[in-house]
Amino acid sequence: MVIKGGCLCSKVRYEITGSLLDADHCHYSMCRRQHGATLAGTNKGKIVTVMLGTIEGDPAIKPGSHIFVGSKAQWHDIYDDLPQFEKRPPDK
């Protein structure tokens, strides 16, 4: 499986070979800032997350939880029944 995506202006494009492992709604304040400005999250120079909104077509995965809800924006209300975690669960 190849997952393709990119930014709105198409100056940045990416391809992922394989399936995504998991997905969450992250409410962490730094993630909210990152989602507004970049396509991916990194750790030690390696891409470890991609924003689902940048994927073209079906990513073949749906979010399974809300993480960092203790840091969520005050104006955002969560209405679904997905599990909610104050921080990142140990298995993430």
N, C-alpha and C positions, 0 to 999 in steps of 0.2 A: 504494500500500500504506500502510495506517495501522497502526502498532504502538502498542498501549496498555499502560499499566502503572501501578504505584503502590505505595504502602507497605501494610503489613499492615492497619493501622487504616483505610485508605482516606481519610485526611485529605489526603494528597498524591496527586494523579493526574497523568498526563502522556500526551500523544499525540505520536508522531513520524510525520511524513508522509514517505514514501520508505523506502528500504532501508538497513539498517545496512551500513557499509563494511567493517569487519573486527572480529574478536573474538579476544581472547587471555585466557589465564589469567595474571593479574598477581599476582606473589608479593611485590611491594614492600611493605615494612612499613607505609608510609603508606597504601597502597591497602587493605591488610588492615584497618586501622583505619577507613578511609572506608567500606568495604563493610559494616562492622558498624553504621554509624550513619546513612548517607545513601543517596539513590537515584542520584545522578549526580555526575560529576566536572566541574569547571569550569576554564577557563583565561581569565583577563582578563574575568571576568564572563559568559562564554559557556559553555553546556553543551556539552562535547565528548565525554563518555562517559556511558553508562547501564549499570547493573549488570544483566546478563542475567537474574538471578534475580528482578528486579522486573517483568519483562515477562509479560503474560498471553498464553498460547498460544505458538505457534511463532514465534521471532524470525527464522526463515528464514536463520540463520547459525550456524555452529559455530566454537568457538575453533580457531585455526590454529597456535598456539604457546604457550609459557610464557615470560613475560618477567620480568626482575628475579629470576631464580632464585638469584642470589647473596644475596638478601635474604629468601628464603623462610623460613617458620617451620621450626625444627629438627624439629618433630614431624610435618611433612608430607612424605610420600614421593610422588614422581611416578612413575607406573607406565605411562603411555601412551607412544606413539612420536612425539608431536609435537615439533618442534624446540624447544630450550631456549636462552635467551639470558641472560647474566649481567646485562645492562642492557637498555634499550630499543634495538631495532635502528634503524639510521638511517632506514629507510623507514616507521617508525611515527609 
